[in-house]
Amino acid sequence: MLSLEQLVQALRKSAGDSDVADLDGDILDLTYDDLGYDSLALLELFATLKRDHGIELSDDDIFELKTPRATLAAANGKAAA
Amino acid sequence: MTGTASPWITGLGVIAANASGKKAYWESVLEGRSGLRTISSFDAGGYPVRVAGEVLDFDAGQHLPRRLLPQTDRMTQHALVATDWALADAGLTPSELDDCSTGVITASASGGFEFGQRELQKLWRTGPAEVSAYQSFAWFYAVNTGQISIRNGFRGHSSVMVAEQAGGLDAAAEAVRLVAKGTLRTAITGGFEASVCPWGLVAQIPSGLLSTEEDPRRAYLPFDPDAAGWVPGEGGATLVVEDADRARARGAGRVYGRIAGHASTFDPRPGLGRPPGLARAIRLALDEARLSPEDVDVVFADAAGVPEQDRAEVEALARVFGPAGVPVTAPKSMTGRLYAGGGALDMATALLALEHGVIPPTTGTASAPPELDLVLGQPRETPLTTALVVARGTGGFNSAVVLSRV
């Protein structure tokens, strides 16, 4: 199971800390756009999730998964499957 | 580029091995303080080149949003911060500028070599999955123009000049042309280099033109009988170019000067027996400025530090100005050659010299040929109205810029 904490850690590591939001706050339903991350940042995030956690998300998911909650659901759904 | 309507240079931002920030840099240059050291950002013990002008005293994280750090090479971090400084120096706030008439024209030579090296190492060690998506642009020639535009919200005409060490002068001249013809009202120009890393060094070593001298005080001695190549450096400068009427209307605090003339030429193919194009570039730039050689108060030399190239430059200057006909200096002896950043930093230094009426010295060099009036050791105080900056880029590029006080 990928936790929000692990997701935030991967985000900081791959794309740099957010300058517009506190990633340790309540960010589950904020969009990545709101958090200041673009599609390339998410590409970096997904590469890190695969490398560090073995979670494979598709390139299309970059545009589908707009919030950390959606990413966690997809990641854990796939991890469980 | 003549007449009262020609655009003004109203802001400077500088990053170099001997100091960063306009004020600290200028003090450094006047004191003759060199930034050339034994390479320390990595172990260069196994390389034939041991000395460089590294920018070590600079923490990008103190100046830039954290999100930008993983996606930028150091040369881009330098470019972004120096541009912030130049805009502040000009008293301009990016959000208050008209976005569509503000553009960015930078010079590029190596690109983001250090970033590229890191990603190539990942590719080689573990495969493509490890490679950063940001590699797609972080190494690229156009990245500084792009990142400066994005960070500041500038949407006007933007481009990149690639002419090795001569590119910085060409980029500034292009910025001035675009403002003069009304395409832009404000232009950001400059160039940056930060390729002192193993890959960057290995790419430069085969030219045979870099100094292999291990003593930093002896490594880069332009025009000296002991000259044995140049030392690569990091950093560069940003210049803010503004429409003169607009700058006047807003009450711009300081006008450093203007580009009164520019020209670039290309050397003939080796073996043709024709002379190199540097003297012609100087004459054409003076023609455009409608000035004669006697009007030039100081020359900022290309100063390759390679004996054959030094001789060619001394000959070109003597042909235009007469033997020892004009004071010449090479403050890049304190920073190393910055390639894309070279022309921009030399222009910034020349503009500061015009402002203060002081010619900064060439350091390291102990003696110069009698045909050259090289300012050595100490700065030379003298009234300055017009400066000539020349640059040669490996491969045959020659450029010359005439800077005049307004």
Interface residues (C-beta under 8 A of the other chain):
Chain A: S14 A15 G16 D17 S18 D19 G36 Y37 L40 A41 L43 E44 A47 K50 R51
Chain B: P65 R66 R67 L68 L69 P70 Q71 A129 E130 S132 A133 Y134 S136
